[in-house]
Amino acid sequence: MMRGVSQLLTMALIAVATAAPANAQDAPTAPAQRWSFDGPFGSFDLAAAQRGFQVYSEVCAVCHAMQYLHYRDLAGVGLNEEQIKAIAAAVTVPQGLNDQGEPKEGPGTPASQFRSPFPNDQAKRAAHNGALPPDLSLIVNAREGHADYLYALLTSFADAPPGMQMQDGMNYNKFFPGHQIAMPPPLQDGRVTYADGTPATVEQMAHDVVTFLTWAANPEMVERKQIGWRWVLFFLIMTGLTYAVKRKVWSDVH
Ligand code: HEC
């Protein structure tokens, strides 16, 4: 059963991922933002990623699943075991079947998958005007423009320009291919209250949640960069050593 659902979700994710670029040419290129994880020495701003998780769970999780994440993975954004246990225990997750063979639910544990807002795709579509809120686990990698596109999407809801025919229940967004998106603007200033006192502007929440989503899709990115630099260092040292040895060996030959 769970497998069937997750296969469906994966197929839906692929369908949405491959459908988007087809008419991507009519949406402008998202402007580049400054990200802590940019460049060869980049790393995740963990405070931002933690705030981003808060935005995801308080705002986006009402509609979007992140099926590839488990609560214990949050150690990767710097949360400790106690915090993770508390976060997991606060949600209700499916726990197999009861003695009568009916689906059972109970508090999550660090090993639980992130809670899905809808039991299946039909329920998701029914709640959203026929459109499917895609799983956000890998969305940063699945969209051209990656983090910059997501930031632009979340910060560019507006009234449709005069003369543009909007379909019922659709929202205008400059950066969404076709400019009509079934997602209502999810962020408004002050939508969440950050524990660290950071003002929750739309831009700040968008930046934080995109940092979190980039980490979710690429949890090993920083490690990969560090391994890369270790190899560079190794080759530099080896080159230096080889040169020194060569000088020594040939120093008597004139
Ligand atoms: C009320 C439900 C709802 C909420 C809340 C919501 N979304 Fe969505 N989202 C949708 C729906 C529906 C779609 C599919 C839109 C479409 O295909 O027209 C969508 C699509 C998306 C997409 C894909 C866009 C693309 O290029 O295809 C991203 C990324 C996204 N949402 C991110 C978020 C983030 C981040 C949040 C939280 C800040 C959020 N959403 C909150 C309903 C929601």
Boltz pocket constraint, residues with backbone or C-beta under 6 A from the ligand:
constraints:
  - pocket:
      binder: B
      contacts: [[A, 16], [A, 20], [A, 55], [A, 56], [A, 59], [A, 60], [A, 61], [A, 62], [A, 63], [A, 64], [A, 128], [A, 131], [A, 132], [A, 133], [A, 134], [A, 139], [A, 143], [A, 150], [A, 153], [A, 154], [A, 180], [A, 181], [A, 182], [A, 183], [A, 184], [A, 186], [A, 187], [A, 209]]
      max_distance: 6.0
